[in-house]
Amino acid sequence: MPFTSEHLDELNLLALFNLSSTQEGIKVHQQSATPEAVAAAERLFHKGLVTQKDGGYLTSLGIESAEHAQRLEAILSNQPAKATTGLG
């Protein structure tokens, strides 16, 4: 099954998180973000990956998902994958 545009929007948001700090979240502003990003943040919240409908912090499942998303992006970009916790 190919990725849908909604999946890609969610993956793009997960790629924005800084995995080196659990104290750093993101905020998706309805006034300035694309409607797709706003909707993706809300879907990630309902899936239990982030703590707020507009982003917030990653949950445990969100951290794992963001690690996978960022590693996949690095592989597809032909860049060495960054060292992350849990996926060594």
Biopython code that builds the backbone (N, CA, C, O; Angstrom):
import numpy as np
from Bio.PDB.StructureBuilder import StructureBuilder

atoms = [
    (1, "MET", "N", (0.842, -1.179, 0.000)),
    (1, "MET", "CA", (0.000, 0.000, 0.000)),
    (1, "MET", "C", (0.890, 1.246, 0.000)),
    (1, "MET", "O", (1.732, 1.388, 0.887)),
    (2, "PRO", "N", (0.730, 2.140, -0.957)),
    (2, "PRO", "CA", (1.557, 3.346, -1.007)),
    (2, "PRO", "C", (1.157, 4.344, 0.080)),
    (2, "PRO", "O", (0.045, 4.305, 0.607)),
    (3, "PHE", "N", (2.091, 5.232, 0.399)),
    (3, "PHE", "CA", (1.787, 6.302, 1.347)),
    (3, "PHE", "C", (0.772, 7.240, 0.721)),
    (3, "PHE", "O", (0.869, 7.580, -0.458)),
    (4, "THR", "N", (-0.195, 7.653, 1.512)),
    (4, "THR", "CA", (-1.160, 8.663, 1.060)),
    (4, "THR", "C", (-0.566, 10.045, 1.309)),
    (4, "THR", "O", (0.454, 10.173, 1.986)),
    (5, "SER", "N", (-1.189, 11.057, 0.775)),
    (5, "SER", "CA", (-0.731, 12.424, 1.034)),
    (5, "SER", "C", (-0.862, 12.755, 2.524)),
    (5, "SER", "O", (-0.063, 13.517, 3.067)),
    (6, "GLU", "N", (-1.871, 12.178, 3.179)),
    (6, "GLU", "CA", (-2.011, 12.393, 4.627)),
    (6, "GLU", "C", (-0.853, 11.750, 5.388)),
    (6, "GLU", "O", (-0.330, 12.340, 6.334)),
    (7, "HIS", "N", (-0.448, 10.545, 4.982)),
    (7, "HIS", "CA", (0.709, 9.901, 5.615)),
    (7, "HIS", "C", (1.952, 10.767, 5.448)),
    (7, "HIS", "O", (2.711, 10.962, 6.398)),
    (8, "LEU", "N", (2.158, 11.281, 4.249)),
    (8, "LEU", "CA", (3.333, 12.103, 3.983)),
    (8, "LEU", "C", (3.323, 13.373, 4.828)),
    (8, "LEU", "O", (4.367, 13.796, 5.326)),
    (9, "ASP", "N", (2.154, 13.982, 4.991)),
    (9, "ASP", "CA", (2.051, 15.166, 5.846)),
    (9, "ASP", "C", (2.428, 14.822, 7.289)),
    (9, "ASP", "O", (3.108, 15.603, 7.955)),
    (10, "GLU", "N", (1.992, 13.664, 7.770)),
    (10, "GLU", "CA", (2.321, 13.235, 9.129)),
    (10, "GLU", "C", (3.811, 12.928, 9.257)),
    (10, "GLU", "O", (4.436, 13.301, 10.249)),
    (11, "LEU", "N", (4.383, 12.252, 8.259)),
    (11, "LEU", "CA", (5.814, 11.956, 8.276)),
    (11, "LEU", "C", (6.637, 13.239, 8.257)),
    (11, "LEU", "O", (7.651, 13.341, 8.946)),
    (12, "ASN", "N", (6.204, 14.207, 7.474)),
    (12, "ASN", "CA", (6.917, 15.481, 7.423)),
    (12, "ASN", "C", (6.903, 16.186, 8.778)),
    (12, "ASN", "O", (7.901, 16.791, 9.169)),
    (13, "LEU", "N", (5.799, 16.115, 9.488)),
    (13, "LEU", "CA", (5.755, 16.705, 10.829)),
    (13, "LEU", "C", (6.663, 15.956, 11.791)),
    (13, "LEU", "O", (7.379, 16.574, 12.578)),
    (14, "LEU", "N", (6.641, 14.632, 11.733)),
    (14, "LEU", "CA", (7.509, 13.838, 12.607)),
    (14, "LEU", "C", (8.981, 14.132, 12.330)),
    (14, "LEU", "O", (9.810, 14.059, 13.237)),
    (15, "ALA", "N", (9.305, 14.462, 11.096)),
    (15, "ALA", "CA", (10.689, 14.766, 10.737)),
    (15, "ALA", "C", (11.162, 16.091, 11.331)),
    (15, "ALA", "O", (12.367, 16.337, 11.393)),
    (16, "LEU", "N", (10.247, 16.941, 11.764)),
    (16, "LEU", "CA", (10.618, 18.238, 12.327)),
    (16, "LEU", "C", (11.077, 18.160, 13.784)),
    (16, "LEU", "O", (11.735, 19.078, 14.273)),
    (17, "PHE", "N", (10.740, 17.091, 14.468)),
    (17, "PHE", "CA", (11.078, 17.000, 15.885)),
    (17, "PHE", "C", (12.567, 16.783, 16.088)),
    (17, "PHE", "O", (13.207, 16.027, 15.357)),
    (18, "ASN", "N", (13.107, 17.460, 17.098)),
    (18, "ASN", "CA", (14.493, 17.288, 17.498)),
    (18, "ASN", "C", (14.549, 16.114, 18.464)),
    (18, "ASN", "O", (14.096, 16.221, 19.604)),
    (19, "LEU", "N", (15.099, 15.000, 18.014)),
    (19, "LEU", "CA", (15.121, 13.791, 18.836)),
    (19, "LEU", "C", (16.225, 13.797, 19.884)),
    (19, "LEU", "O", (16.282, 12.896, 20.721)),
    (20, "SER", "N", (17.095, 14.787, 19.854)),
    (20, "SER", "CA", (18.155, 14.834, 20.862)),
    (20, "SER", "C", (17.670, 15.462, 22.163)),
    (20, "SER", "O", (18.404, 15.470, 23.151)),
    (21, "SER", "N", (16.443, 15.992, 22.181)),
    (21, "SER", "CA", (15.894, 16.591, 23.392)),
    (21, "SER", "C", (14.409, 16.288, 23.512)),
    (21, "SER", "O", (13.620, 16.646, 22.637)),
    (22, "THR", "N", (14.036, 15.627, 24.596)),
    (22, "THR", "CA", (12.613, 15.361, 24.823)),
    (22, "THR", "C", (11.901, 16.600, 25.356)),
    (22, "THR", "O", (10.676, 16.602, 25.480)),
    (23, "GLN", "N", (12.652, 17.650, 25.673)),
    (23, "GLN", "CA", (12.075, 18.888, 26.194)),
    (23, "GLN", "C", (11.730, 19.888, 25.091)),
    (23, "GLN", "O", (11.289, 21.002, 25.371)),
    (24, "GLU", "N", (11.934, 19.482, 23.840)),
    (24, "GLU", "CA", (11.675, 20.368, 22.717)),
    (24, "GLU", "C", (10.526, 19.811, 21.891)),
    (24, "GLU", "O", (10.610, 18.698, 21.370)),
    (25, "GLY", "N", (9.462, 20.578, 21.772)),
    (25, "GLY", "CA", (8.316, 20.161, 20.973)),
    (25, "GLY", "C", (8.156, 21.067, 19.768)),
    (25, "GLY", "O", (9.046, 21.853, 19.443)),
    (26, "ILE", "N", (7.022, 20.951, 19.114)),
    (26, "ILE", "CA", (6.706, 21.849, 18.004)),
    (26, "ILE", "C", (5.295, 22.385, 18.196)),
    (26, "ILE", "O", (4.476, 21.776, 18.884)),
    (27, "LYS", "N", (5.026, 23.514, 17.590)),
    (27, "LYS", "CA", (3.707, 24.131, 17.626)),
    (27, "LYS", "C", (3.293, 24.397, 16.192)),
    (27, "LYS", "O", (4.004, 25.084, 15.459)),
    (28, "VAL", "N", (2.159, 23.865, 15.784)),
    (28, "VAL", "CA", (1.621, 24.090, 14.440)),
    (28, "VAL", "C", (0.566, 25.188, 14.574)),
    (28, "VAL", "O", (-0.530, 24.952, 15.083)),
    (29, "HIS", "N", (0.909, 26.379, 14.115)),
    (29, "HIS", "CA", (0.017, 27.535, 14.244)),
    (29, "HIS", "C", (-1.026, 27.523, 13.137)),
    (29, "HIS", "O", (-0.688, 27.501, 11.954)),
    (30, "GLN", "N", (-2.287, 27.537, 13.527)),
    (30, "GLN", "CA", (-3.369, 27.523, 12.528)),
    (30, "GLN", "C", (-3.318, 28.733, 11.612)),
    (30, "GLN", "O", (-3.703, 28.643, 10.446)),
    (31, "GLN", "N", (-2.846, 29.867, 12.127)),
    (31, "GLN", "CA", (-2.831, 31.091, 11.335)),
    (31, "GLN", "C", (-1.761, 31.066, 10.251)),
    (31, "GLN", "O", (-1.938, 31.680, 9.198)),
    (32, "SER", "N", (-0.643, 30.360, 10.493)),
    (32, "SER", "CA", (0.459, 30.432, 9.532)),
    (32, "SER", "C", (0.824, 29.092, 8.884)),
    (32, "SER", "O", (1.494, 29.071, 7.852)),
    (33, "ALA", "N", (0.399, 27.996, 9.468)),
    (33, "ALA", "CA", (0.714, 26.680, 8.899)),
    (33, "ALA", "C", (-0.280, 26.335, 7.786)),
    (33, "ALA", "O", (-1.379, 26.885, 7.712)),
    (34, "THR", "N", (0.139, 25.421, 6.938)),
    (34, "THR", "CA", (-0.777, 24.972, 5.885)),
    (34, "THR", "C", (-1.917, 24.176, 6.514)),
    (34, "THR", "O", (-1.747, 23.597, 7.587)),
    (35, "PRO", "N", (-3.066, 24.143, 5.862)),
    (35, "PRO", "CA", (-4.167, 23.330, 6.380)),
    (35, "PRO", "C", (-3.775, 21.854, 6.508)),
    (35, "PRO", "O", (-4.250, 21.157, 7.405)),
    (36, "GLU", "N", (-2.908, 21.381, 5.606)),
    (36, "GLU", "CA", (-2.460, 19.987, 5.658)),
    (36, "GLU", "C", (-1.642, 19.719, 6.914)),
    (36, "GLU", "O", (-1.786, 18.667, 7.537)),
    (37, "ALA", "N", (-0.775, 20.674, 7.294)),
    (37, "ALA", "CA", (0.041, 20.508, 8.503)),
    (37, "ALA", "C", (-0.827, 20.547, 9.755)),
    (37, "ALA", "O", (-0.609, 19.772, 10.685)),
    (38, "VAL", "N", (-1.807, 21.442, 9.785)),
    (38, "VAL", "CA", (-2.722, 21.524, 10.926)),
    (38, "VAL", "C", (-3.481, 20.212, 11.080)),
    (38, "VAL", "O", (-3.603, 19.688, 12.188)),
    (39, "ALA", "N", (-3.986, 19.685, 9.982)),
    (39, "ALA", "CA", (-4.736, 18.426, 10.020)),
    (39, "ALA", "C", (-3.829, 17.267, 10.412)),
    (39, "ALA", "O", (-4.246, 16.377, 11.153)),
    (40, "ALA", "N", (-2.591, 17.270, 9.922)),
    (40, "ALA", "CA", (-1.648, 16.202, 10.253)),
    (40, "ALA", "C", (-1.334, 16.205, 11.747)),
    (40, "ALA", "O", (-1.265, 15.143, 12.365)),
    (41, "ALA", "N", (-1.144, 17.372, 12.328)),
    (41, "ALA", "CA", (-0.872, 17.463, 13.763)),
    (41, "ALA", "C", (-2.037, 16.897, 14.567)),
    (41, "ALA", "O", (-1.837, 16.179, 15.546)),
    (42, "GLU", "N", (-3.239, 17.222, 14.148)),
    (42, "GLU", "CA", (-4.411, 16.703, 14.861)),
    (42, "GLU", "C", (-4.513, 15.184, 14.727)),
    (42, "GLU", "O", (-4.856, 14.500, 15.692)),
    (43, "ARG", "N", (-4.221, 14.659, 13.554)),
    (43, "ARG", "CA", (-4.252, 13.198, 13.380)),
    (43, "ARG", "C", (-3.187, 12.524, 14.248)),
    (43, "ARG", "O", (-3.445, 11.483, 14.851)),
    (44, "LEU", "N", (-1.984, 13.118, 14.312)),
    (44, "LEU", "CA", (-0.932, 12.544, 15.163)),
    (44, "LEU", "C", (-1.355, 12.553, 16.633)),
    (44, "LEU", "O", (-1.038, 11.628, 17.381)),
    (45, "PHE", "N", (-2.066, 13.593, 17.039)),
    (45, "PHE", "CA", (-2.583, 13.663, 18.408)),
    (45, "PHE", "C", (-3.583, 12.531, 18.660)),
    (45, "PHE", "O", (-3.509, 11.844, 19.679)),
    (46, "HIS", "N", (-4.510, 12.344, 17.732)),
    (46, "HIS", "CA", (-5.526, 11.298, 17.909)),
    (46, "HIS", "C", (-4.928, 9.892, 17.847)),
    (46, "HIS", "O", (-5.502, 8.948, 18.390)),
    (47, "LYS", "N", (-3.786, 9.755, 17.191)),
    (47, "LYS", "CA", (-3.095, 8.466, 17.137)),
    (47, "LYS", "C", (-2.188, 8.248, 18.345)),
    (47, "LYS", "O", (-1.594, 7.180, 18.496)),
    (48, "GLY", "N", (-2.083, 9.259, 19.201)),
    (48, "GLY", "CA", (-1.277, 9.128, 20.413)),
    (48, "GLY", "C", (0.205, 9.364, 20.209)),
    (48, "GLY", "O", (1.013, 8.898, 21.013)),
    (49, "LEU", "N", (0.589, 10.075, 19.154)),
    (49, "LEU", "CA", (2.004, 10.312, 18.881)),
    (49, "LEU", "C", (2.503, 11.640, 19.435)),
    (49, "LEU", "O", (3.693, 11.784, 19.715)),
    (50, "VAL", "N", (1.608, 12.611, 19.597)),
    (50, "VAL", "CA", (1.963, 13.913, 20.179)),
    (50, "VAL", "C", (0.982, 14.247, 21.291)),
    (50, "VAL", "O", (-0.102, 13.671, 21.375)),
    (51, "THR", "N", (1.381, 15.194, 22.150)),
    (51, "THR", "CA", (0.605, 15.479, 23.356)),
    (51, "THR", "C", (-0.495, 16.519, 23.174)),
    (51, "THR", "O", (-1.370, 16.644, 24.031)),
    (52, "GLN", "N", (-0.464, 17.265, 22.078)),
    (52, "GLN", "CA", (-1.454, 18.319, 21.845)),
    (52, "GLN", "C", (-1.969, 18.248, 20.416)),
    (52, "GLN", "O", (-1.290, 17.731, 19.528)),
    (53, "LYS", "N", (-3.174, 18.769, 20.196)),
    (53, "LYS", "CA", (-3.742, 18.775, 18.845)),
    (53, "LYS", "C", (-2.931, 19.624, 17.879)),
    (53, "LYS", "O", (-2.983, 19.411, 16.668)),
    (54, "ASP", "N", (-2.180, 20.586, 18.408)),
    (54, "ASP", "CA", (-1.368, 21.453, 17.553)),
    (54, "ASP", "C", (0.120, 21.124, 17.659)),
    (54, "ASP", "O", (0.967, 21.981, 17.408)),
    (55, "GLY", "N", (0.433, 19.896, 18.027)),
    (55, "GLY", "CA", (1.831, 19.458, 18.114)),
    (55, "GLY", "C", (2.197, 19.084, 19.530)),
    (55, "GLY", "O", (1.854, 18.000, 20.004)),
    (56, "GLY", "N", (2.893, 19.979, 20.205)),
    (56, "GLY", "CA", (3.323, 19.684, 21.565)),
    (56, "GLY", "C", (4.571, 18.822, 21.565)),
    (56, "GLY", "O", (5.480, 19.013, 20.757)),
    (57, "TYR", "N", (4.598, 17.875, 22.482)),
    (57, "TYR", "CA", (5.751, 16.986, 22.627)),
    (57, "TYR", "C", (5.412, 15.602, 22.089)),
    (57, "TYR", "O", (4.244, 15.226, 21.987)),
    (58, "LEU", "N", (6.439, 14.865, 21.753)),
    (58, "LEU", "CA", (6.242, 13.489, 21.324)),
    (58, "LEU", "C", (5.943, 12.600, 22.526)),
    (58, "LEU", "O", (6.531, 12.767, 23.594)),
    (59, "THR", "N", (5.037, 11.668, 22.347)),
    (59, "THR", "CA", (4.810, 10.626, 23.342)),
    (59, "THR", "C", (5.863, 9.541, 23.127)),
    (59, "THR", "O", (6.680, 9.649, 22.212)),
    (60, "SER", "N", (5.855, 8.511, 23.947)),
    (60, "SER", "CA", (6.801, 7.405, 23.742)),
    (60, "SER", "C", (6.634, 6.805, 22.352)),
    (60, "SER", "O", (7.617, 6.560, 21.653)),
    (61, "LEU", "N", (5.383, 6.569, 21.952)),
    (61, "LEU", "CA", (5.122, 6.045, 20.612)),
    (61, "LEU", "C", (5.544, 7.056, 19.552)),
    (61, "LEU", "O", (6.038, 6.675, 18.491)),
    (62, "GLY", "N", (5.352, 8.326, 19.830)),
    (62, "GLY", "CA", (5.755, 9.372, 18.903)),
    (62, "GLY", "C", (7.255, 9.432, 18.710)),
    (62, "GLY", "O", (7.731, 9.643, 17.595)),
    (63, "ILE", "N", (8.013, 9.247, 19.798)),
    (63, "ILE", "CA", (9.473, 9.235, 19.696)),
    (63, "ILE", "C", (9.916, 8.102, 18.785)),
    (63, "ILE", "O", (10.740, 8.294, 17.891)),
    (64, "GLU", "N", (9.367, 6.929, 19.020)),
    (64, "GLU", "CA", (9.720, 5.771, 18.190)),
    (64, "GLU", "C", (9.349, 6.028, 16.726)),
    (64, "GLU", "O", (10.124, 5.716, 15.822)),
    (65, "SER", "N", (8.185, 6.587, 16.501)),
    (65, "SER", "CA", (7.725, 6.861, 15.136)),
    (65, "SER", "C", (8.597, 7.917, 14.460)),
    (65, "SER", "O", (8.947, 7.780, 13.288)),
    (66, "ALA", "N", (8.947, 8.968, 15.199)),
    (66, "ALA", "CA", (9.794, 10.020, 14.640)),
    (66, "ALA", "C", (11.186, 9.479, 14.317)),
    (66, "ALA", "O", (11.785, 9.868, 13.314)),
    (67, "GLU", "N", (11.704, 8.583, 15.163)),
    (67, "GLU", "CA", (13.004, 7.963, 14.878)),
    (67, "GLU", "C", (12.949, 7.202, 13.559)),
    (67, "GLU", "O", (13.846, 7.322, 12.724)),
    (68, "HIS", "N", (11.903, 6.430, 13.381)),
    (68, "HIS", "CA", (11.752, 5.667, 12.136)),
    (68, "HIS", "C", (11.577, 6.606, 10.939)),
    (68, "HIS", "O", (12.188, 6.395, 9.891)),
    (69, "ALA", "N", (10.751, 7.633, 11.092)),
    (69, "ALA", "CA", (10.507, 8.574, 9.995)),
    (69, "ALA", "C", (11.795, 9.287, 9.603)),
    (69, "ALA", "O", (12.085, 9.444, 8.417)),
    (70, "GLN", "N", (12.563, 9.718, 10.591)),
    (70, "GLN", "CA", (13.793, 10.441, 10.298)),
    (70, "GLN", "C", (14.859, 9.524, 9.714)),
    (70, "GLN", "O", (15.636, 9.940, 8.855)),
    (71, "ARG", "N", (14.897, 8.299, 10.170)),
    (71, "ARG", "CA", (15.854, 7.345, 9.600)),
    (71, "ARG", "C", (15.467, 7.049, 8.143)),
    (71, "ARG", "O", (16.338, 7.009, 7.274)),
    (72, "LEU", "N", (14.185, 6.845, 7.869)),
    (72, "LEU", "CA", (13.738, 6.581, 6.505)),
    (72, "LEU", "C", (14.058, 7.759, 5.596)),
    (72, "LEU", "O", (14.506, 7.562, 4.466)),
    (73, "GLU", "N", (13.839, 8.963, 6.066)),
    (73, "GLU", "CA", (14.148, 10.145, 5.261)),
    (73, "GLU", "C", (15.637, 10.194, 4.946)),
    (73, "GLU", "O", (16.022, 10.522, 3.823)),
    (74, "ALA", "N", (16.474, 9.872, 5.924)),
    (74, "ALA", "CA", (17.922, 9.869, 5.699)),
    (74, "ALA", "C", (18.321, 8.806, 4.675)),
    (74, "ALA", "O", (19.159, 9.056, 3.809)),
    (75, "ILE", "N", (17.727, 7.637, 4.775)),
    (75, "ILE", "CA", (18.029, 6.565, 3.826)),
    (75, "ILE", "C", (17.621, 6.971, 2.414)),
    (75, "ILE", "O", (18.388, 6.794, 1.468)),
    (76, "LEU", "N", (16.432, 7.507, 2.275)),
    (76, "LEU", "CA", (15.938, 7.898, 0.954)),
    (76, "LEU", "C", (16.713, 9.078, 0.379)),
    (76, "LEU", "O", (16.751, 9.262, -0.837)),
    (77, "SER", "N", (17.325, 9.869, 1.239)),
    (77, "SER", "CA", (18.129, 11.009, 0.799)),
    (77, "SER", "C", (19.581, 10.633, 0.586)),
    (77, "SER", "O", (20.400, 11.492, 0.257)),
    (78, "ASN", "N", (19.915, 9.357, 0.768)),
    (78, "ASN", "CA", (21.290, 8.877, 0.656)),
    (78, "ASN", "C", (22.226, 9.555, 1.645)),
    (78, "ASN", "O", (23.394, 9.792, 1.339)),
    (79, "GLN", "N", (21.712, 9.865, 2.831)),
    (79, "GLN", "CA", (22.520, 10.455, 3.882)),
    (79, "GLN", "C", (22.712, 9.414, 4.969)),
    (79, "GLN", "O", (21.829, 8.585, 5.190)),
    (80, "PRO", "N", (23.846, 9.440, 5.650)),
    (80, "PRO", "CA", (24.016, 8.514, 6.769)),
    (80, "PRO", "C", (22.951, 8.790, 7.829)),
    (80, "PRO", "O", (22.681, 9.945, 8.157)),
    (81, "ALA", "N", (22.359, 7.743, 8.354)),
    (81, "ALA", "CA", (21.336, 7.883, 9.386)),
    (81, "ALA", "C", (21.973, 8.415, 10.652)),
    (81, "ALA", "O", (23.066, 7.993, 11.030)),
    (82, "LYS", "N", (21.284, 9.354, 11.317)),
    (82, "LYS", "CA", (21.752, 9.890, 12.589)),
    (82, "LYS", "C", (21.588, 8.818, 13.659)),
    (82, "LYS", "O", (20.651, 8.021, 13.623)),
    (83, "ALA", "N", (22.495, 8.813, 14.590)),
    (83, "ALA", "CA", (22.378, 7.890, 15.713)),
    (83, "ALA", "C", (21.202, 8.333, 16.570)),
    (83, "ALA", "O", (21.138, 9.492, 16.980)),
    (84, "THR", "N", (20.283, 7.435, 16.840)),
    (84, "THR", "CA", (19.153, 7.732, 17.700)),
    (84, "THR", "C", (19.033, 6.643, 18.735)),
    (84, "THR", "O", (19.530, 5.532, 18.549)),
    (85, "THR", "N", (18.372, 6.967, 19.823)),
    (85, "THR", "CA", (18.194, 5.979, 20.866)),
    (85, "THR", "C", (17.160, 4.960, 20.439)),
    (85, "THR", "O", (16.171, 5.301, 19.790)),
    (86, "GLY", "N", (17.382, 3.731, 20.797)),
    (86, "GLY", "CA", (16.396, 2.691, 20.553)),
    (86, "GLY", "C", (16.459, 2.025, 19.193)),
    (86, "GLY", "O", (15.808, 1.003, 18.977)),
    (87, "LEU", "N", (17.226, 2.579, 18.278)),
    (87, "LEU", "CA", (17.277, 1.988, 16.945)),
    (87, "LEU", "C", (18.704, 1.648, 16.540)),
    (87, "LEU", "O", (18.985, 1.530, 15.347)),
    (88, "GLY", "N", (19.604, 1.489, 17.488)),
    (88, "GLY", "CA", (21.018, 1.268, 17.214)),
    (88, "GLY", "C", (21.270, 0.070, 16.446)),
    (88, "GLY", "O", (22.423, -0.238, 16.144)),
]
sb = StructureBuilder()
sb.init_structure("model")
sb.init_model(0)
sb.init_chain("A")
sb.init_seg("    ")
for serial, (resi, resn, name, xyz) in enumerate(atoms, 1):
    if name == "N":
        sb.init_residue(resn, " ", resi, " ")
    sb.init_atom(name, np.array(xyz, "f"), 0.0, 1.0, " ", f" {name:<3s}", serial, name[0])
structure = sb.get_structure()
